[in-house]
């Protein structure tokens, strides 16, 4: 039965691919006391299927394609958060993440000597203990290149390139379970109790009377220019009993009433700028102006700042609300629009059609992807990944397909738009592409390494498991102690930092559920890209 199944799968790699993905996905959904493998189940099913026979393989191009798609979409989505994380002391967390990852690499190298691990398995142990598949892929590329340089036959080179996957598969499970266990014990030992996070500030409209003599006769743009990050937006102005849209060139006069969109914190600043709150509600006057909610789906709008759209002059309109995902945001002039945003636009009723056409207003458009820009970005990523990076000692490393795509994705995600090219990807499409890429990669590397994995488990699997646990616990405990006790970072942020160091979504999910806060998400996004790149480099150095 086993032989017949192996022959059938070996004869049809496409069948093998979908069997691995389907069964792996089902395995990942099984939950035990709040823990589940998730998409990593595809890797373990791939290892099991590959163990049926040496001929049960999936073409290498499948895993390579999946890897590039996965890391590029991560880079596009995390780009803005990565670069903004260096503000407000965010560099402390990034430096801590880099330091503990270097410590983990040194610890792995130290454990490899008494265990007599080959460089290939040493790299796999490191990437498995720190649960990072792109770093695993980079180390496999490096091993394959080295094997080709030595003139090894293609089959021998592929076998050698599969060695990191063997150690990775053994160390990976505790790389997830062990970190969650450390977070749980740290919270209990330090007696930290998390309080539910306060609800996000409510965004609403309040009216203020212009009473500040310093701004009489000045244009609205000049009044707001000294306040770079106001946190509010002026939508309407009533002068001499007539309500009009607030424009940059609107001249403020004593006794004018301004309608301001913001939260309670921003309203305090508004009162200092303009004057006391008014009992009038000019926003309720919809005799001339009314609002319409539209989706942002037009390529001409995505990636541009609201202030650069000049809506007041072109459409006699202004944006008074911005909803992104499940959050309401203040539509400040500096805010950039993204695919899928829903904006509330105040304008004349006869302009509703023009407003819809301008923003696109298509739900389908918010899920579609410009594959031309995606292809250009991936080509740039491949070129960057191929470029050698010289290091001290006469050696050089390459970022590889994974590192190059990630780095380019981060930069393009931060830029968002270059002329007519929009680099950002709608969040729904991004998540879908990311999942597809990840399962293709895990299925490919798992099936191709499965036969050798079974032999490794029978020989020295327990040693590799113990060594991986030491690396996982060592890196996690140092991150927790230094972050919480030395740097005095709140534990909820440190838990997100640990998840970012591990580049492990399962750990982040545990941290978010436990703290009932968004702090873990912020810390995770701040260190994730840097941790990913550092792991890719260190994994190649370990080979």
N, C-alpha and C positions, 0 to 999 in steps of 0.2 A: 504493500500500500504506500509506504513512504517512498519507495523507489519510483513507483508510477507517478506519484504526485510531483516528485522532483523533476522527472522527465517532462511532465506536462508544463510546469512552470518554466523550466529551462528553454522549452521550445517557444514560449510566448512571453517575452519581457513585459509587454503591455499588460497582460493578465497578471503577471507577478506584481507590477506596480500598483494596480488597483486593489488587488487582494491585500497587499501590505497596508495601503492607505485606509481601506475600509475596516479591516480588523484592528489596525492600530488606533483608529479614531474611536472605535467602540471600547477598546481597552482603556484609552485615556479618559473616558467618561465614568469609569467605575470609581467609586469613592469609598474610602475607608477612614472613618473618624475625621472627616474634613479634608483629607488629602487625596488628590488624584494626579495622575501623570499628565493629563491634558494631551497636548499634541505630541509630547515626547513618547507617548505610547506607540506612535508610528515607528520610531527608531527600534524599540524593543521587539515589536512584531517583525520588523525587517531583519533583525538579527536572527530571530527564530526561523523565519522562512529561508533565509540564506544558509542556515545551518543544515538544511535538508540535503544539500549537495554543492560541490564546487562549481557546477555549471549554472546554478540558479543566480542569475545576475540581472541587473538593470543597467542600461547604457549610461556611461559616465556623464554624458551631456545632460541627462535629466537632473542629476544632483547639482551640477554646475549652474544650470539655468535657474533652478530653484533657489540656489544660494544668492545669486546676483539679484534676483527679484526681491528676496526677503530683506537683505541688508540695505538695498537702495531705498525701498519704501520706508524702512525705519529711519534712514538718514533724512529723507524729505520731511517726515513728520516731526522729527526731533530737532531739526536744524535751528529754528528760532529759540527753543528752550535751551539748547546747548550753548549758544553764544551769549544769551542773556544771563546764563547761570554764573558768569564771571563777575556780575555786578553784585553789590551788597554782600561782599565776603563769600560769594559762591565759590571762589577759587580754593578756599580752605577745604571744602568737601572734595573737590576734584583732586587736589594734591594728596589728601588722605587716601582716596581711592587708588591713585597711582602707586603710592607708597606700599599699601597692603598687597597690591597685586605683584609688585616686585618681590616683597617678602614671600608671597606664595610661590613664586617661581624659584626663589632660592631654597625654600623648604622642599620643594619637589625635587630639585637637583640633589639636595642632601639625602633624601630618602632613596633616590634611585641608585646610589652607590652600593649600600649594603644589600639591596634587593636585586642588584645586577640587572637593572632595567636598561633596555636599549634606548637610544635617543628618541626613537619613534614612539615607543610606549611611554616614555617620560613626558613627551608633549601631550599624548592622549590622556595621561593621568592628570595633568595640570588642567587641561580644558574640560575634562569630565568633572573634576572636583569643583571647578568654578562654573560649570554648566554653560559653556559657550560654544555653540556650534560653528559660528564663523571662524573662530580661532582654530577649531578643529580642522575646518576646511583649509585654512591657510597653511597649517602644518602639513596636511596631506599634500598640498600643492608643492610645498618645499621639498618634501621627501621624494615625490615623484620626479621633480626636476633633478635632484641629486642622483637618483637612480639612473636617469637617462644620461646624465653626465658621465657616470661610471660605465656606461655601455651595457647595462643590464637588459635582458630581453623584456619585451612589453609585459608579458605575463608576470615575470618576476618583479618588475617595477610596480605593477598594480597590487601585487601581494604585499610588497613593502609599504606601499601607500595606505594599505588597509590596517597596518599595525597600530597607528594612533587610535583608530576607531575601537579596537578591542579594549584598550585600557579606558577609553572614554566611556564606553557602555557599562563597564563595571563600576566606575567611580561616580557616574552621573546620578543614580538614584539617591545615594546619601548626600550628594551635592544639593539636593532639594530638601529632603527630609531633615538632614542634619542642621541646615540653616534655620528652618522653621522651629526646630527643637531649641536651638540656641536663643532665638528671639523670645520664645515662650519662657525659658528659664531666666533670661536676663530680666525680663519684666517682673517675674515673681521674686527673684533675689533682690532686686533694687526697689521693690515695693511701689512701682509706678502705676497709678491708676489714670486711665484716659477718660476725659470728659467728652461728651458729644460735642462736635464742632458746632459753633453757632451757624445759623442759616446765613447764606450770602446776603449782603445788604440789599434791601429792596430798592429797585430803581423806579423812581416816580417823578412827577412834575410838581414844582413849586414856583410860585410867582414872587418877584421881588420888585420893589420900587427903586428907581434910580435916585439916590439921595446923596451920593458921594460927589462933592464939588470938584474933586480932582479929575473926574471923568466927564464932566459936562462938556459937550461940544466935540468929544473925541469919537472916532470911529470904533466900532466894536472890535475890529481886528487889532487896533493899537492898544485897546484896553486889555485884551487877553494875551497879547504877545509876551509880556514878562512872565506869564504863568505857563510854562511849557507843558506841564502835566496837570491839567486842571481837574480831570476826573468828572467833568460835567460838560454839557453842551447847551447853548442858548438856541431855542427853536423858534420862538416868536417874540415880537416886540409890539406893544401897543403905544401908539403916539397919537395924542389928540383924539382919542376915542376910536381910532382905526387900528385894527390888528393886521400885521404884516409879517412875512418871513424874516427871520434874522439873517442879515447878510454881512459880509465882511465890511462893507462900506456904510453900514447903517450908523448914522450919527446919533449918539445918545444925548438926551436932553433931560433936564430936571423934571421929575414926575412921571417919566416913562415907566411902563411896567414890562418886565422881561419874564418869559416863561423858560425855566431851566430844568433840564433832565439830568438827574444824578441821584446820589444817595445822601443819607444824613451827614456823613462826613464831608462830602463835597459842598453841601449846602452851607456849612459854616464858612467855607472860603468864599462862596458866592456872596454871603451877607457882608463880608469884609470888603469885597470889591464894589458891589452895587449899592447896597443899603438894606433896609429892613424888609421882612417878608410882607407880602400884600395879601389882602383878603379876596382880591379878585381872582378869577379862574379863567384867564383868557384862552386857555387850552380847550375849554369847553365850547368856545365859539367856533362852530363848524359850518357857519353860513357861507363862508367863502373858501376856506381851506379845510381839507379833510385828509385822512391818512389811508394808506393801503400797504398791506404786508406782502412782500414779494421775496422770492428765492433768488439768491445770487448764483447765476449759472453762466453768465456771459464771459467769454474769454477776454473781452475788452475791459472788463471791470475787475476780475479776479487778480489779486496781487497788488492792486493800487490802493494808496491811502485815500481815506474818505475826503480829506481836505483837498486832494489833488483832482477830485472829480468835478469840482466847481458846479455842483448841482443847482445852486441858487441862480446862477446866471444862465445855465444851459436848459434847465427844466423847471425853473421856479419851484424848486423842491429842496427839502432838507431831510436827512435821516435822523429820526428821533429815538429809535431803538435798534439794537443789534442782538440777535439771538444766535448763539453758536453752540451746536450740540444741545445740551440741556441747560445752558447758562445764559442769563441775560447780561449784556455788557453795555456800558455807556459808549455810544458811537463818537468818540473823540476824533478830531481831524487826523491824528497820527495813526489811528487804527487801520490795519490793512484788511481788506475783504478777502474771504476765502470761499472756495466752492462749498455750497450747502448752507452758507449763512442765510438767515432770514431777517430782513430789515423792514422796519416800519418807516415809510416815507410820507412826509407831510407835503401836500401839494394841492393845486387846484384840481377839482374833479375832472375837468376836461383833459388833464394831463395824465390820468391814470394809465391809459393805453401806452403813452410814450414812456412812462416810468417802467412798466412791465417789459417793454421791448428793450429798454436800456440795460436793465439788470438781468434779463433772460427769463426769469420767473418760471423755470422748468425744473420739476422734481427729477425728471430723467436726466437733465443736464448736470445735476449735482452729483450723479453717480457715474457719469461717463468720464473717460480718461483720454487725455491727449497723448496717444502712444508715440507720436512723433517726438515730443519733448522727452518722454520716458526713454525712448531709444537713444536719443542724443546723450542724455545723462548717463546711461549705462555704457555707452561707447567711451565717454570721457572717464568713467570709473575704471573700465578695463585698461585704458591707456595709463592712468595713474597707478593702477595696481601692478602693471608690468615694469614700471620704472624702478631701478635699484636704489635703495637708500643706503649710502655708505655709513658705517659705524666705526668707532675706534678699534684698532687692531687689524685693519685691513679686510674686514668682513663687510658684507652688505646683506640687507634683507629687502624683501618686497612686500608690499601690503597685500598683494594677491588680488584675486577677483573680489573677495569679501571686503578687504580693507579699502581698496580703491573705490568700489561702489559706495561704501559707507561714507568715506571722506567727501566724495563729490556730492553725494546726496545731502550731507550736512550743509555744505556751502550753498548748493542750489536751493535747499529748503529755506535757508536764511535769506537768500536773494529774492526768492518767490517769483520774480518776473524779470525778464530781460527783453526789452522791446516788445515784440508781438508774441514772444514765447513765454508761456506760463509754466513754471516748473512744479508748482504745487499740484497735489493729487487729491481729489475729493476724499474725505475721511472714510466714507463707506467703501469706495473703490480701493483705497490704500489698504484697509484692513483685509479686504478680500484677497488682493494680490499678495499681501504679506503671508496670509495663511496658506495660499496655494504654493508660494515659493518654499515655505518652510516644510510642508509635507512632502513636496517633491524631493527636497534635499535629504530629509531624514529617511525617506523610503529608499532612496538610492544608496546612501552610504551604509544604511543598516543591512540591506540585502547583500551588498557586495562584500561586506566584512563578516557576514554571519557565519560562514564555514570556519574561518579562522578563530572567530570569537568562541565557538563551542570548545575548540581545543584549548584555548587560553584558560577558560573557566576550569577545565579539568586539571590543568597543570598548576598554575599559581594564582588563581582567581581571588582566593581569600587574602593573599598578601597585597594584591592591588587594591582590593576593597578597603583594607585597613589603612594603607598609605593614602588613598584618596580621602578617607574620613579625617585623617590627621591634617591634611592640607585644608579641607573645608572648614573644620572647626578652628584651626589656627587663624585663618584669614578672617573668619566671622568674629571670633572673640576679640581680636585686636581692633577690628573696626568698631565694635560696640564699645569697648573700654576707652579707646582714644577719643572716639566721637562724643560719647556721653560724659565720661568722667574728666577728660583732659580739655577738650574743646568746648564742653558745656553746651553741646547741641541738644535740643529736646529729643527725647527718646523716639517720638513718632517720626521725626526727620531722620534720625539715625537708622531706624528700621527701613525707611525708604532708601537710605544710603547703602545699607547692606544688600538690599534687593538690586540696586544699581551696580554694585561691585560684582554681584553674582550674575548680572544681566539676566535675571530670572523672573519672568512674569508671575509664576506661581507664588514666589516669596512676596512679591509686591501685593498680590491679591490678599495674602494672609495679613500683611501689615496694614493694609487699608481697612480690611474688615475688623481688625482688632482695635485700631485706634479710632475708627469712625471719623477720620479726618482726611483732608486732601494733602496734608504735609508730606506723607510718604511719596505721593505721586510727584510732587515738586522736586524732592531730593533725588528721586529715581531718575527723572528726566535730566537733572543737572549733571549727573555723573555717568549716566549710561553710555553716551557716545565715547567719552574719553576712556572708560573702562573697556569698551569693545575694542578700540584701536590698540590700547596698551596690551590687551590679551593676545591680539593677533600678532603683534611684534614679539612678545615674550615667548609665545608658543613656537614661533619659528626659530628663535634663539635656542630654545631647549632641544631642537632637533640637530 
